[in-house]
Amino acid sequence: MFENSKKHSEGKPIKGIACNVGNCAYNDGECHCTAQKVSVGPSYAKSCTDTVCATFIPEAEG
């Protein structure tokens, strides 16, 4: 799937996708997501509180 590195700045921020997770490797530091695509799950969710960003990976320490 996705490799772990300090920052996964794979490209330009995805327009309309905000990321407030400061330790996500795809967060550009200005609350923009730079992943190539975003996956949200799980498929059995019944409300927005049941969902998570499945693309999230923690940035590497160091």
Secondary structure, 3 states (H helix, E strand, C coil): CCCCCCCCCCCCCCCCCECCCCCECCECCCCEECCCCCCEECCCCCCHHHCEECCCCECCCC
